[in-house]
Amino acid sequence: MKSKGLFILAICAIAAVLLVAGCTDTGTAETEKDTLSFGYQPSTHQVAYMLAKDKGWWAEDLAPFGITGIEDHKFPTGAPEMQSMLAGDIDVAYVGAAPVISALAAGLDAKIVATVQVQGSDLVIRPEITYTSPEDLKGLTIATFPPGTIQDTLLRDWLQSNGINPDTDVDIRAMGPGDATVAISESAVDAVFLPHPAPATIVAEGNGYVAVQSGEMEKDHACCVLVVSGDLIRNHPDMVDQIIKTHIRATDYTIANQEEAAQVYHDMNKVDMAVIEDSFATWDGRWITDPSVIITSVVDYTKVQADLGYIDHPLTEDEIFDLSFYQKVVEA
């Protein structure tokens, strides 16, 4: 698959550049930091980040650590977000667990320190196409996120488990949420597999119906996670503690105040409020923070990605997670 090859080449190229740079480093560790750079995506999966930003919590909570500037970078999917983190452009990422795996395998110096949410993506099919079982997908064109992302990894694994060859029985096309939403509205694709709120938008516009929710593909599967750089872990551990505290605070507030969270999402992304409210009411996702809940799911993703040829070999729990910060925060 051309798109998969390009993704792997891009990750490897960035890793090679970083390796060369490391060879010429003076070896002096960075000890002071006044700006923190976040990466995130315009999905309701990551609304906790947006809410904390809207309320000024990131700036307020991190100021005692000398942080005077908060930068954020919005990405359409997790693949380019992890390329940016590999390049050293972001310190903290709200991102799907699967692209983290691909990046770690390519040399990313970072760890998952908390969960953001589980489940929450839908397979949406054009209204004129009948769906009764995965067999009905044969011959269809399906748009989803690029290779190495949660949606791509989960969709391909689910298809294979149902006897559908993702390379020959269907035509999977890599697209961001905006392009995929337009594509199904114009009948350029037959179906999409996307995170919320995109499925709710497509349904509201009459361009498709939800055929399968991701929790039906794999119950309680890992989706978005909170990732911090190795530099923060080694040189600014107290700041990592606070990042997790703010994330937990924002997640709990989102769960308890979903109308306000929907308004924040609307203000930042200009999605119709009725669509956001419908998304919150109909998605099968859950906002959570405990990383221990998703360990098995994420490690299983590494096996799927190895089988798909995205990475050379599966990764271990210790290569992916640092649970010590979350445990310290919740036990304090």
C-alpha positions as CSV (number, residue, x, y, z in Angstrom):
1,M,0.0,0.0,0.0
2,K,1.5,3.3,-1.1
3,S,0.2,5.4,1.8
4,K,1.6,2.9,4.3
5,G,5.0,3.0,2.7
6,L,5.1,6.8,2.6
7,F,4.1,6.9,6.3
8,I,6.8,4.5,7.4
9,L,9.5,6.2,5.2
10,A,8.6,9.6,6.7
11,I,8.9,8.3,10.3
12,C,12.2,6.6,9.5
13,A,13.6,9.7,7.8
14,I,12.8,11.8,10.8
15,A,14.3,9.2,13.2
16,A,17.5,9.1,11.1
17,V,17.8,12.9,11.3
18,L,17.4,12.8,15.1
19,L,20.0,10.1,15.4
20,V,22.5,12.1,13.5
21,A,21.7,15.2,15.6
22,G,22.2,13.1,18.7
23,C,25.6,12.1,17.6
24,T,26.7,15.7,17.6
25,D,25.1,16.7,20.8
26,T,27.3,18.1,23.5
27,G,25.6,15.8,26.1
28,T,24.3,18.7,28.1
29,A,20.8,18.0,29.4
30,E,18.2,20.7,29.1
31,T,17.4,21.9,32.7
32,E,15.2,25.0,32.1
33,K,12.0,25.3,30.1
34,D,9.8,28.3,29.7
35,T,7.5,27.2,26.9
36,L,5.4,24.0,26.7
37,S,4.2,22.8,23.3
38,F,1.0,20.6,23.0
39,G,-0.3,18.6,20.1
40,Y,-3.9,17.7,19.7
41,Q,-6.6,16.9,17.1
42,P,-10.1,18.4,16.5
43,S,-12.0,15.5,17.9
44,T,-14.4,15.4,20.8
45,H,-12.2,12.5,22.0
46,Q,-9.7,15.2,23.1
47,V,-12.2,17.8,24.4
48,A,-10.5,17.7,27.9
49,Y,-7.4,19.4,26.4
50,M,-9.6,22.1,24.8
51,L,-11.6,22.7,28.0
52,A,-8.4,23.1,30.1
53,K,-7.1,25.5,27.4
54,D,-10.3,27.5,27.3
55,K,-10.3,27.9,31.1
56,G,-6.7,28.9,31.2
57,W,-5.8,25.9,33.4
58,W,-2.7,24.9,31.4
59,A,-1.1,28.4,31.8
60,E,-2.3,28.7,35.4
61,D,-1.2,25.3,36.6
62,L,2.2,25.3,34.9
63,A,3.2,28.8,35.7
64,P,4.8,27.7,39.1
65,F,7.2,25.6,37.0
66,G,8.5,28.6,35.1
67,I,6.2,28.1,32.0
68,T,5.4,31.5,30.6
69,G,4.1,30.3,27.2
70,I,1.7,27.6,26.1
71,E,1.8,26.7,22.4
72,D,-0.6,24.3,20.8
73,H,-0.6,22.6,17.4
74,K,-3.7,21.1,15.8
75,F,-3.2,18.0,13.6
76,P,-5.8,16.3,11.4
77,T,-4.7,12.8,12.5
78,G,-2.2,11.2,14.8
79,A,0.3,10.3,12.1
80,P,1.6,13.8,11.3
81,E,1.3,14.7,15.1
82,M,3.8,11.9,15.9
83,Q,6.0,13.0,13.1
84,S,6.1,16.4,14.7
85,M,6.9,14.9,18.1
86,L,9.7,12.9,16.6
87,A,11.1,16.1,15.2
88,G,11.0,17.7,18.7
89,D,8.3,20.2,17.9
90,I,5.9,19.2,20.6
91,D,6.4,18.2,24.3
92,V,3.0,16.8,25.1
93,A,0.5,15.1,22.8
94,Y,-3.1,14.2,23.0
95,V,-3.1,11.5,20.3
96,G,-4.2,7.9,19.5
97,A,-2.2,5.1,21.0
98,A,-1.5,3.4,17.7
99,P,0.5,6.2,16.1
100,V,2.4,6.4,19.3
101,I,3.4,2.8,18.8
102,S,4.7,3.5,15.2
103,A,6.6,6.5,16.4
104,L,8.2,4.7,19.4
105,A,9.3,1.9,17.1
106,A,11.0,4.6,14.9
107,G,12.9,6.0,17.9
108,L,10.5,8.5,19.6
109,D,11.7,9.4,23.1
110,A,8.4,9.6,24.9
111,K,5.9,7.6,27.0
112,I,2.2,7.3,27.5
113,V,1.4,8.6,31.0
114,A,-2.4,8.7,31.1
115,T,-5.4,7.7,29.1
116,V,-7.7,10.2,27.4
117,Q,-10.6,8.0,26.3
118,V,-11.6,4.6,24.9
119,Q,-13.8,3.5,22.0
120,G,-15.6,6.4,20.2
121,S,-15.3,5.8,16.4
122,D,-18.0,4.7,14.0
123,L,-18.2,2.9,10.6
124,V,-20.6,5.1,8.6
125,I,-22.0,3.8,5.3
126,R,-23.8,5.7,2.5
127,P,-27.7,5.5,2.9
128,E,-28.2,3.6,-0.3
129,I,-25.9,0.7,0.7
130,T,-27.3,-2.0,2.9
131,Y,-25.1,-3.4,5.7
132,T,-26.0,-6.6,7.5
133,S,-22.5,-8.1,8.1
134,P,-18.8,-7.4,7.3
135,E,-19.2,-9.5,4.2
136,D,-21.3,-6.6,2.8
137,L,-18.2,-4.4,2.8
138,K,-16.5,-6.4,0.0
139,G,-15.9,-4.2,-3.0
140,L,-16.5,-0.9,-1.1
141,T,-14.3,2.1,-0.8
142,I,-13.7,3.1,2.8
143,A,-12.0,6.3,4.0
144,T,-10.2,6.3,7.3
145,F,-7.2,7.8,9.0
146,P,-3.7,7.1,7.6
147,P,-1.8,3.9,8.2
148,G,-0.5,3.6,11.8
149,T,-3.4,5.4,13.3
150,I,-6.0,3.9,15.7
151,Q,-8.8,3.9,13.1
152,D,-6.6,2.3,10.4
153,T,-5.2,-0.3,12.8
154,L,-8.5,-1.2,14.3
155,L,-10.4,-1.3,11.0
156,R,-7.9,-3.6,9.3
157,D,-7.7,-6.0,12.3
158,W,-11.5,-6.2,12.5
159,L,-11.8,-6.8,8.8
160,Q,-9.2,-9.6,8.9
161,S,-10.9,-11.2,11.9
162,N,-14.1,-11.3,9.8
163,G,-12.5,-12.9,6.8
164,I,-12.1,-9.7,4.8
165,N,-8.7,-9.0,3.2
166,P,-8.2,-5.2,3.8
167,D,-5.8,-5.1,0.9
168,T,-7.8,-6.8,-1.8
169,D,-11.5,-7.1,-0.7
170,V,-11.9,-3.4,0.1
171,D,-10.3,-0.1,-1.1
172,I,-9.1,1.7,2.1
173,R,-8.2,5.3,1.4
174,A,-6.2,7.4,3.9
175,M,-8.0,10.8,4.7
176,G,-8.3,13.2,7.5
177,P,-11.8,13.8,9.0
178,G,-12.6,16.8,6.9
179,D,-11.7,15.2,3.6
180,A,-13.4,11.9,4.5
181,T,-16.6,13.8,5.5
182,V,-16.7,15.6,2.1
183,A,-15.8,12.4,0.2
184,I,-18.8,10.4,1.6
185,S,-21.1,13.4,1.0
186,E,-20.1,13.4,-2.6
187,S,-20.3,9.6,-2.9
188,A,-16.6,9.5,-3.7
189,V,-16.3,6.8,-1.0
190,D,-18.9,4.3,0.1
191,A,-18.1,4.4,3.8
192,V,-15.9,6.1,6.4
193,F,-14.4,4.9,9.7
194,L,-13.8,8.0,11.8
195,P,-13.7,9.3,15.4
196,H,-16.5,11.6,16.7
197,P,-17.9,14.1,16.0
198,A,-17.4,13.3,12.3
199,P,-19.9,10.4,12.3
200,A,-22.6,12.6,13.9
201,T,-21.9,15.3,11.3
202,I,-22.3,12.8,8.4
203,V,-25.6,11.4,9.9
204,A,-27.0,14.9,10.5
205,E,-26.4,15.8,6.9
206,G,-28.1,12.7,5.7
207,N,-25.0,11.3,4.0
208,G,-24.8,8.0,5.9
209,Y,-25.8,5.9,8.9
210,V,-23.8,4.2,11.7
211,A,-23.4,0.6,10.8
212,V,-20.8,-0.5,13.4
213,Q,-19.4,1.3,16.5
214,S,-15.7,0.7,17.4
215,G,-16.6,-0.8,20.7
216,E,-18.4,-3.6,18.7
217,M,-15.1,-4.2,16.8
218,E,-13.1,-4.4,20.1
219,K,-14.8,-3.8,23.4
220,D,-13.1,-1.1,25.5
221,H,-10.3,-0.7,23.0
222,A,-7.7,2.0,23.7
223,C,-8.0,5.2,21.7
224,C,-6.5,8.6,22.7
225,V,-3.8,8.9,25.2
226,L,-1.6,11.5,26.9
227,V,2.0,11.3,25.8
228,V,5.0,13.3,27.2
229,S,8.5,13.6,26.0
230,G,11.5,11.8,27.5
231,D,13.0,15.2,28.3
232,L,10.0,16.1,30.5
233,I,10.1,12.7,32.2
234,R,13.8,12.9,33.0
235,N,14.4,16.6,33.6
236,H,11.0,18.0,34.6
237,P,9.2,15.2,36.5
238,D,7.2,17.6,38.8
239,M,5.9,19.3,35.7
240,V,4.7,15.9,34.3
241,D,2.9,15.4,37.6
242,Q,1.1,18.7,37.1
243,I,0.2,17.9,33.5
244,I,-1.5,14.7,34.6
245,K,-3.3,16.6,37.5
246,T,-4.6,19.2,35.0
247,H,-5.6,16.4,32.6
248,I,-7.6,14.6,35.3
249,R,-9.2,17.8,36.4
250,A,-10.3,18.7,32.9
251,T,-11.5,15.1,32.2
252,D,-13.6,15.0,35.4
253,Y,-15.0,18.5,34.6
254,T,-15.9,17.4,31.1
255,I,-17.8,14.4,32.3
256,A,-19.7,16.4,34.9
257,N,-20.4,19.4,32.6
258,Q,-21.0,18.1,29.1
259,E,-23.1,21.0,28.0
260,E,-20.2,23.4,28.8
261,A,-17.7,21.1,27.2
262,A,-19.8,21.0,24.0
263,Q,-19.9,24.8,24.0
264,V,-16.1,24.9,24.3
265,Y,-15.7,22.4,21.5
266,H,-18.1,24.4,19.3
267,D,-16.3,27.7,20.0
268,M,-12.9,26.1,19.1
269,N,-13.9,24.0,16.1
270,K,-17.1,25.7,14.7
271,V,-19.1,22.4,14.6
272,D,-22.9,22.9,15.0
273,M,-23.9,22.6,18.6
274,A,-26.8,20.2,17.8
275,V,-24.2,17.8,16.1
276,I,-21.9,18.0,19.1
277,E,-24.7,17.3,21.6
278,D,-25.9,14.3,19.4
279,S,-22.3,13.1,19.2
280,F,-22.0,13.1,23.0
281,A,-25.4,11.3,23.3
282,T,-24.7,8.6,20.7
283,W,-21.0,7.8,20.7
284,D,-19.8,4.7,22.5
285,G,-16.7,6.4,23.9
286,R,-15.8,7.1,27.5
287,W,-13.5,9.8,28.8
288,I,-11.1,8.2,31.3
289,T,-7.6,8.9,32.7
290,D,-6.2,5.7,34.2
291,P,-3.5,4.3,31.9
292,S,-3.6,0.8,33.5
293,V,-7.0,0.2,32.0
294,I,-5.7,0.2,28.4
295,I,-2.4,-1.6,28.8
296,T,-3.5,-4.9,27.3
297,S,-5.3,-3.2,24.4
298,V,-2.3,-1.1,23.5
299,V,0.2,-3.9,23.7
300,D,-2.2,-5.9,21.4
301,Y,-2.1,-3.0,18.9
302,T,1.7,-3.5,18.7
303,K,1.1,-7.2,17.6
304,V,-1.4,-6.0,15.0
305,Q,0.9,-3.4,13.7
306,A,3.7,-5.9,13.5
307,D,1.5,-8.3,11.5
308,L,0.5,-5.4,9.2
309,G,4.2,-4.6,8.6
310,Y,3.9,-1.1,10.2
311,I,6.6,-2.0,12.8
312,D,9.3,-4.6,12.9
313,H,8.2,-6.3,16.1
314,P,5.7,-5.9,18.9
315,L,6.6,-3.6,21.8
316,T,6.4,-4.3,25.5
317,E,4.4,-2.5,28.2
318,D,7.6,-0.9,29.6
319,E,8.6,0.4,26.1
320,I,5.3,2.2,25.8
321,F,4.1,3.3,29.3
322,D,5.4,5.1,32.3
323,L,2.7,4.5,34.9
324,S,4.7,5.9,37.9
325,F,3.5,9.5,37.4
326,Y,-0.2,8.7,37.3
327,Q,0.1,6.4,40.3
328,K,2.0,9.1,42.3
329,V,-0.7,11.7,41.4
330,V,-3.7,9.6,42.3
331,E,-2.1,8.3,45.5
332,A,-1.1,11.7,46.8
